[in-house]
Amino acid sequence: MMKEHYIPIRVADLVGYLCEEAGPLGDRPLSAEQRAAFTRFARTVSEHVHTLYLAEIRRLKDAYAAFDPDADPRPLSPPQGAERAAALDRLFDTLVHLMRRANYIRLTRDQMEGIMRGASAWGVDMDVAWEAFDKVEVFYRGRGTTTRQRPGLVRFWRRFPVEVATFARAAVVFKTRPHKRLDEGTDHAGVYMKLFKDMPQIDIEMLLPGGRIRMPRFDRLKIGGSLASSGAYLLWKLSQFPLMSLLGGFGVNVLVALYTPLALLAGYGYKTWHAFHSSRQTYLHQLRQSLFYQNLANNGSVLFRALDEAEEQEVRESLLAYFFLWKYGGDRGWGTEDLDFYIERDLKKRLPAEVNFEIIDALAKLMRAGLVVKRDHRYVAIPIEQAQTKLTAMWQGYAHTDPRHLLPGE
């Protein structure tokens, strides 16, 4: 399985296990004095990063206000025409960048169609009307499996567990255009955002409006087969009557003889259609029930969740990189490969989690803040007392300086 950048641990828990547990080199935990110093340092880093994200929240709220279908109050002078189209492009670019920082993976249309190909475990397949969207983006984070219950094929009164591949988090962002599959009252001016948890991968298309359930190929073959066989039977029956009786009109005898093939034709067709319709209704009912519990956020609240996750991730990366350089790097420091290797091994051992740690990004943040220096292709953490002093000076300067220029950003 491909490793992801997401670090699945809360910042408070991360600080706790770095302070309390032995590290990857078999050394002792931190002393009481070191724990106090690192805890104070971690708290200050979190406060600085949070200050940066407060400014970003305001920018994102302003960018989304003209496209938020739930906006209350609405902007007095929303952009129009070409200005609105340019604002929409900037909004989507910003959202894609934000989701990447929150360690979501963007799905292309080809990847989406590959994931959606085929029917789910409940026997239905969806057709997405891509032409119903002006813009659409789909993201996920975390691949896994979950267990669902489905009726048996033979003992249909019993339910059996089925392993289903899932996305731990799945998000969709889209703007629609007028289309026959969408309701007439659909707001095509707004940008909709949805966030779900534990979403079956093959059902990701259900998160987009305008989808249509397709009849499975086997059911189409059954209907086609019944039509062909009943048609052949009908022709054979007609061939049993003298040509003159047929030319003279369909009498009672002819209608009685044709009743059986016609009844077969209608009966097989109705039975297959009814079975598909029942399966469709069962699936939609189960989907509505599951999405009720899987839905995490809608529209503007998706922005706040994504920003919170991006903020937490930035703090985790910075604390891990600094801690390992501070505790193990010494005056000589570490190269990027060694630092990356030990952090990933430690996370795998302690969480456990397969993480692809973004070492270059973490070091760049620390170097911009002056908490780490580079010497001969190796990275060295400044003493934690000096790091704390630097952070305190930065904090005091926030009242007079744009905080975006003081601490690492993206």
N, C-alpha and C positions, 0 to 999 in steps of 0.2 A: 504494500500500500504506500502511496506517495506521502511523504512527510509534509506537514503544513507548518506555517510560521506561527500559528496560534499557540500561546503558552497557557494551558488550562489550569491556572491557579490564581486565586485572589491575591492582590498585593499584600494584604495583611498576613495571609498564610505564607506567602513567599518570604517575607521578612522573618516570620517566626521560624521557619525551618532552616533558613540560612544562619540564623543566630544560634539555634539550639542543637542542631544535628551536626555530626561529623561530616566533613566534606569528601570529595571524590579521591583525595590523595591519602586517606586514612589518618588524617590529623585530628587533633582535638577540637571540640567546639570552641567558640569564642569565649573569652573571659567575660566577667560581668561588666568590666569597664568597656571592653570592645563592643559588647552587645548594646550597651546604652548609647555609645557613639554612633553605631551603625543604625540603630532604631531612630535616633534623632535625625541622622542624615537622610534616611529613607522618607521620613515624614516631611522633611523640607523639600526633597525632590518632588514628592507627590503634590505638595502645595504649589510649587512653581509650575509644574506641568498643568495643573488644574487652572491656574490663572491664565495660561496661554489658551486653553480650550474655552474659557469663558468668552474671550474675544472671538473665537471661531464660531461659537454658538450664535452670537449676534449676527455675524456675517451670513451664516447659513439661513437663519430665520428671515433675514431681509431678502436673500436670494429666492427663497421658497414661497414667500408671502403671496406673490402674484399668481402662483400656480397651486396653492394649497386649497383643495376642495372643501376643507373644514375651517378655513380662515374666519376668525371672528375677533375683532373687526377686520374687514377687508381693506386693502390699500386704497387710498383716496385717488391716486393717479397711477394705475397699473400700466406697464408698457404695452404698446400697441404696434401692430404691423411688423416691420423689419426689426424694430427694437425688441419686440416680444420674442421673435424667432431667435435672435442673438442671445437674449437672456435665457431662453430654454436650452440652447446649446451649452451655455456656460454652466447652467444648473446641472445638467446631466454629466458634464465633464467633472464638476466638483463632487457629485455623488459617487461617480466611479472611483475617483481618487480617495474619497473618504472610506468607502467600503474596502479598498485595498489596504489602507492604513489600519482598519479594524480586522485585517487578516481574513477577509472574505475573498473567495476566488470567483472571478468573472467567467460566466459561461457564454461562449459564442453561440450563434444560431445553429451552426453545424453540430456543436456539442450537445445543445439542447435536443435537437432532432434525433441524435444518436441515443441519448438517454431515454427519450420518450418512445422510441420505437418498440412496438409490441403492446400487448395487453397486460394489465396488472394481474395480481393474483385473484382478483374478483371477476376476471373475464371481460373487461371492457377496455377499449382503446379510444384515445381522443385525437381529434384533428384540430390543430390550432390555426386560427385565421390570422396569419401574420400581417396580412394587408389591412387588418383592423387597427394597427398601431402606427402612430407617427414615430414613436420611439419606445423601445422596450429593452430593459436590462435585467438579467437574472444573476444572482450571486448565491454561493453556498459556502459554508464553513463546516468542516468535520464530516467525514464519511464513517458510517457504521452500519449496524443492523439492529433491528428490533423484531419482536415476535407479535404477529397478529393472528386472529382466529378466523377461520373460514369453514363453511360447511363441507362435509365430505362429498365426494362424487357419487359414492354408492350409498353409504350410510349418511344421508343428507341431514338427518336429525341430530347428528353429532357434530361438534366443532373441533377442528384440529389446528394445532399451531403451525404457522408458516413463517419462515425467516424472510424478512424483507429488508433490502438495502435502503438505507436512509441517509439524508443529510441532517446533521445535528442542527444546523441553522440554514434556512433558505429565505432569500429576500427577492422580491420583484419590484421593479420601478417601471412605470409605463405611462404613456399618454396616448389616448385613443383618438380615432377619427371616425366620422360617420360610416357605418357599415351595417349591412342587413342582419348580421348576427347579434348586434348590440341593440339594447332597448332604446326606444326613441327618446326617453328621458335621460340618457347617459350624458354626464358632463364631460364634453370633449376638451374643455379648456384647462382642466386640472391635471396635475401630475399625481398619480396614485402610487403609494408605497405600502408594501405588505411584508411582514416578517413572521416566519413560522419556525417551529421547532420539530425535530424528529419527523421530517417530511419524507415519505417514500420517494425514492429517486424517480421511479418510473411514472409517478403521479405528479411530477413537477408541473406538467401542463395544466393541471387543474387550478393552479394559482392565477392563471391568466383568463380574463373574460373572453367570451365569444367562442369558447371551445365547443366542439360537437362530438358526441359519442358515435363512434363508427361501429357498424355491425362486424363482428369477427368473421374472418375469411371462412371458417368452418361452417358458420351459420349461413353465409351467403352461398356456399357450395350446397348445403342441404336444400335451401330454397330452389337454387338452380337445378339441382338433381331431381327434386320433386316435380318441378315444372316440366323438365325434359321427359321424365318417365310418364307423367300424366298426359303430356301432349302426344307422346308416342302411342300410349294406350288409346287415346281419343282417336287418333288417325287409324289405328288398327280396327277399332269399333266401326268407324265410318266405312272402312273398306269392306265390311261384312254385309252392307246394305246394297241392294241393286241400284244402279245409277239412276234409273227412272224414279225410284221412290224418293231419292234425295232431291232430284230436280222438281218433283211434285210438291216439295215442301216438307217441313219437319212435322211429321205426325206424332201421335201419342207414342207409338212403338219406338220411334227414333229417340224421342226425348227420354223415355224410360231406359233405353239402352245406354244413352250417354250420361245418365245420372251418376253412375258409379265413378267414371273417370273425372267428371266435373267435381264431385264431392271430394275425391282424393286430392285433386288439385287445390281446392279451397282449404281443405282440412290441413294438409301438410304446410301450406303457406302460412295459415293462421297460427298453427302450433309453433312453428319456428319463430315467427314474429313475436308471439306472446312470450316465449321463453326468453328472447333477447330483451324485450321490454321489461320483463320482471327482473332480469339480471341488472338492467340499467337502473331501475328504480331502487333496487337493493343497494347497489353501489353508491348511488347519489345520496341515499339516506345515511349510509355508513360514513361517507366522506364528510357530509355536513356535521355529523356528530363528532368525528375526529378533529376536523378543522376548528371546531368550537374550542377544544382544549389545546390545540397546537398553535393557535394564533397568539403572537406575542405583542405585536404593535401594528399600528396603521398610520399612514401618512406622516404628520409632523413628529409623532412619537418615535418613528423609526430613526429619524435624524438624531434624536437625543440618545437612543440606545447605541447607535453606531458610533457617535462621538464619545460616549462613555467607554465603549469597548476599545476604541482607538487610544483614548487617554490611558486606560489601564495597561494596555499593551506597551505603550511607550514607556511607562514607569517600570514595568517588569523588565523590559530589555535593558534599560539604563542601569537598574539596580543589579541585575545579574552580571553585566559586563564589568561594572565598577567593582563589585564585591570580589569577583574572581581575580581581577588584577590586583586589588588592594591586599587580599589575604594570601594569594599564592604567587603573584608575579614578582614581588620584591623590587629591588632597585634595577634589576636587569629587564624585567617585564616579560611579556609573552608576544609571540607572533599571532596573527589572526587564526591560523590553522589550529594551533594548540589551544588557544582560548575557546574557539568554536567547538572543538572536540570535547573538551572537559565540561563545558556548560551543557552540551547536548547529552553527554553520558550521565551527568549528574541528574538532569531532569528525567531521563529514562529510568534511573535507579530509584529516585525518590518519589515520583508522582504515581505510577510510571507513565511516561508519555513519549511518543516519537515526535520530536520537534525539530524542525529545520530552523535553527536559530539565526536571526538576521544580524550577524556579527558586524558587518560593515556599517549598517545603519546605526546600530547601537554605539559603536565607537565614534562615528561621526558626530552624534549628539553630544557625547561626553567631551570630545575634543573642542567642539564649538563653545561649550560651557567652561572650558579650561580645567575640567576635572581629570582629564587624561592627557598625557603628552606622548609624542612619538619620537623614539630614538633608534636610529639605525634599523628601520623596518620592524621595530618592536614597540609595544605600547605599555606605558607605565602609569599607574594611578598615583596621583599626588596623595600625600598623607591625609587621612580623613579629617583631621583638625583643620588643615588648610582648605579642604573641599567645603567643609561647613562654613568657614569664613567667607569663601567666595560666594556661596549661595546666599548667605546673609546680606552681603553687599549688593548682590543682584536684587534681592527682595526690597531693600531700601531704595534702590533706583527705580522701582516700578512706578512710583508716584510722578516721576519726571520723564520717563522714557517709555516708548512703545514696547511692551513685554515681548513682542515677537522677535525683537533683536537681541534678547538677553539670554534665552535658553534654547536648546535644540528644538526644532519644530518638527519637520517632516522627515 
